[in-house]
């Protein structure tokens, strides 16, 4: 049986592959496998940075000795100390009762001009509203009438005085009787009494006008009988702010008739506020007034407000069995708003042993507390920590630090600045 060769015919490419394979094998045999791999290694990327042997780890700041002296960097060990046990209570931000003014009109009148609105910040003496005071208008009329009556009675007294003087001259000449002179003197004394009575009436009306804000100069300017007399405008009373504050209540409009029993404005000085907290009866014996207490609110989770306990109520709520504790908090920037929910850490009379560092050691980055731990003479490691109570210049460290580690106290802000500068540099 004849067999037929079915192998495909060799192509030129297939025929030429044999010598190429032999050349590769020869190269491997001559130069070895390592030579072949070196020949195939990809070219290095010239843009790639080579690591530096002196590059600092992330979060480590290096400060030379001279720079430390210039920055007045001081070290302090983390030590175990006695700090008060904190009682955590909740409360509400309220206004200081002594710093609230409820503004009402002193008399019935018609509102002419409202100068402020709800939420406005006002200064002491600033005009709040102007209204036509009906009572002042009537008092101005009474004042002018009593002043006119006083002048008339004074003129009569002066006439009586002259009559007495003439009578005394005539009595020397025996031109009138002694009885007639005595009558003249009696009439003069009666005129003097009438003048005193009229002066009292004028003074009474003046005092009433002073209560509505008119000054002595204002009263002197009132000229009866002059069509241009300022008495026509004297009844326009201006209500003014008694102190710096914020308009927290507003109930007035132009053209309204207002009465003395209606509160038109409330001015609140919120530069300092109260936080009123509820403390259970069982905890009252543990707290005292006069201690500093940190205050926190949800609106500013990374901020601690400095408060001070000033009063522990003597009255218990019979339903909740709690007493009110008042904490005064500085609010110069107005961050705390009325009726905000707040948490207060009240130091108690009990003590506990905790890890502490100087208050100056704590800095914040991105809202997180941190400190700097000494690694060697020139290197300091950033360390995020969990803080607790602050008392007597010491801060409780709940986690992130061990006893005995050296931390930077005074001068820690310099290291924070250096850390942030390095971070900005890395970002670019």
Secondary structure in CASP SS format (residue, H / E / C, confidence):
PFRMAT SS
TARGET T0000
AUTHOR 0000-0000-0000
METHOD secondary structure of the structure
MODEL  1
X C 1.00
X C 1.00
X C 1.00
X C 1.00
X C 1.00
X C 1.00
X C 1.00
X C 1.00
X C 1.00
X C 1.00
X C 1.00
X H 1.00
X H 1.00
X H 1.00
X H 1.00
X H 1.00
X H 1.00
X H 1.00
X H 1.00
X H 1.00
X H 1.00
X H 1.00
X H 1.00
X H 1.00
X H 1.00
X H 1.00
X H 1.00
X H 1.00
X H 1.00
X H 1.00
X H 1.00
X H 1.00
X H 1.00
X H 1.00
X H 1.00
X H 1.00
X H 1.00
X H 1.00
X H 1.00
X H 1.00
X C 1.00
X C 1.00
X C 1.00
X C 1.00
X C 1.00
X C 1.00
X C 1.00
X C 1.00
X C 1.00
X C 1.00
X C 1.00
X C 1.00
X C 1.00
X C 1.00
X C 1.00
X C 1.00
X C 1.00
X C 1.00
X C 1.00
X E 1.00
X E 1.00
X E 1.00
X C 1.00
X C 1.00
X H 1.00
X H 1.00
X H 1.00
X H 1.00
X H 1.00
X H 1.00
X C 1.00
X C 1.00
X C 1.00
X C 1.00
X E 1.00
X E 1.00
X E 1.00
X C 1.00
X E 1.00
X E 1.00
X E 1.00
X E 1.00
X E 1.00
X E 1.00
X E 1.00
X E 1.00
X E 1.00
X E 1.00
X E 1.00
X E 1.00
X E 1.00
X E 1.00
X E 1.00
X E 1.00
X E 1.00
X C 1.00
X H 1.00
X H 1.00
X H 1.00
X E 1.00
X E 1.00
X E 1.00
X E 1.00
X E 1.00
X C 1.00
X C 1.00
X C 1.00
X C 1.00
X E 1.00
X E 1.00
X E 1.00
X E 1.00
X E 1.00
X E 1.00
X C 1.00
X C 1.00
X C 1.00
X C 1.00
X C 1.00
X C 1.00
X E 1.00
X E 1.00
X C 1.00
X C 1.00
X C 1.00
X C 1.00
X E 1.00
X E 1.00
X E 1.00
X E 1.00
X E 1.00
X E 1.00
X E 1.00
X H 1.00
X H 1.00
X H 1.00
X H 1.00
X H 1.00
X H 1.00
X H 1.00
X H 1.00
X H 1.00
X H 1.00
X H 1.00
X H 1.00
X H 1.00
X H 1.00
X H 1.00
X H 1.00
X H 1.00
X H 1.00
X H 1.00
X H 1.00
X H 1.00
X H 1.00
X H 1.00
X H 1.00
X H 1.00
X H 1.00
X H 1.00
X H 1.00
X H 1.00
X H 1.00
X H 1.00
X H 1.00
X H 1.00
X H 1.00
X H 1.00
X H 1.00
X H 1.00
X H 1.00
X H 1.00
X C 1.00
X C 1.00
X C 1.00
X C 1.00
X C 1.00
X H 1.00
X H 1.00
X H 1.00
X H 1.00
X H 1.00
X H 1.00
X H 1.00
X H 1.00
X H 1.00
X H 1.00
X H 1.00
X H 1.00
X H 1.00
X H 1.00
X H 1.00
X H 1.00
X H 1.00
X H 1.00
X H 1.00
X H 1.00
X H 1.00
X H 1.00
X H 1.00
X H 1.00
X H 1.00
X H 1.00
X H 1.00
X H 1.00
X H 1.00
X H 1.00
X H 1.00
X H 1.00
X H 1.00
X H 1.00
X C 1.00
X C 1.00
X C 1.00
X C 1.00
X H 1.00
X H 1.00
X H 1.00
X H 1.00
X H 1.00
X C 1.00
X C 1.00
X C 1.00
X C 1.00
X C 1.00
X C 1.00
X C 1.00
X C 1.00
X C 1.00
X H 1.00
X H 1.00
X H 1.00
X C 1.00
X C 1.00
X C 1.00
X E 1.00
X E 1.00
X E 1.00
X E 1.00
X E 1.00
X C 1.00
X C 1.00
X C 1.00
X C 1.00
X E 1.00
X E 1.00
X E 1.00
X E 1.00
X E 1.00
X E 1.00
X C 1.00
X C 1.00
X C 1.00
X C 1.00
X C 1.00
X C 1.00
X E 1.00
X E 1.00
X C 1.00
X C 1.00
X C 1.00
X C 1.00
X E 1.00
X E 1.00
X E 1.00
X E 1.00
X E 1.00
X E 1.00
X C 1.00
X C 1.00
X C 1.00
X E 1.00
X E 1.00
X E 1.00
X E 1.00
X E 1.00
X E 1.00
X E 1.00
X E 1.00
X E 1.00
X H 1.00
X H 1.00
X H 1.00
X H 1.00
X H 1.00
X H 1.00
X C 1.00
X C 1.00
X C 1.00
X C 1.00
X C 1.00
X E 1.00
X E 1.00
X E 1.00
X E 1.00
X E 1.00
X E 1.00
X H 1.00
X H 1.00
X H 1.00
X C 1.00
X C 1.00
X C 1.00
X C 1.00
X E 1.00
X E 1.00
X E 1.00
X E 1.00
X E 1.00
X E 1.00
X E 1.00
X E 1.00
X E 1.00
X E 1.00
X E 1.00
X E 1.00
X E 1.00
X C 1.00
X C 1.00
X C 1.00
X C 1.00
X E 1.00
X E 1.00
X E 1.00
X E 1.00
X E 1.00
X E 1.00
X E 1.00
X E 1.00
X E 1.00
X C 1.00
X C 1.00
X C 1.00
X C 1.00
X C 1.00
X C 1.00
X C 1.00
X C 1.00
X C 1.00
X C 1.00
X E 1.00
X E 1.00
X E 1.00
X E 1.00
X E 1.00
X E 1.00
X E 1.00
X E 1.00
X E 1.00
X E 1.00
X E 1.00
X E 1.00
X E 1.00
X E 1.00
X E 1.00
X E 1.00
X E 1.00
X E 1.00
X H 1.00
X H 1.00
X H 1.00
X C 1.00
X E 1.00
X E 1.00
X E 1.00
X C 1.00
X C 1.00
X E 1.00
X E 1.00
X E 1.00
X E 1.00
X E 1.00
X E 1.00
X E 1.00
X C 1.00
X C 1.00
X C 1.00
X C 1.00
X E 1.00
X E 1.00
X E 1.00
X E 1.00
X E 1.00
X E 1.00
X C 1.00
X E 1.00
X E 1.00
X E 1.00
X E 1.00
X E 1.00
X E 1.00
X C 1.00
X C 1.00
X E 1.00
X E 1.00
X E 1.00
X E 1.00
X E 1.00
X E 1.00
X C 1.00
X C 1.00
X C 1.00
X C 1.00
X C 1.00
X C 1.00
X E 1.00
X E 1.00
X E 1.00
X C 1.00
X C 1.00
X C 1.00
X H 1.00
X H 1.00
X H 1.00
X H 1.00
X H 1.00
X H 1.00
X H 1.00
X H 1.00
X H 1.00
X H 1.00
X H 1.00
X H 1.00
X H 1.00
X H 1.00
X H 1.00
X H 1.00
X C 1.00
END
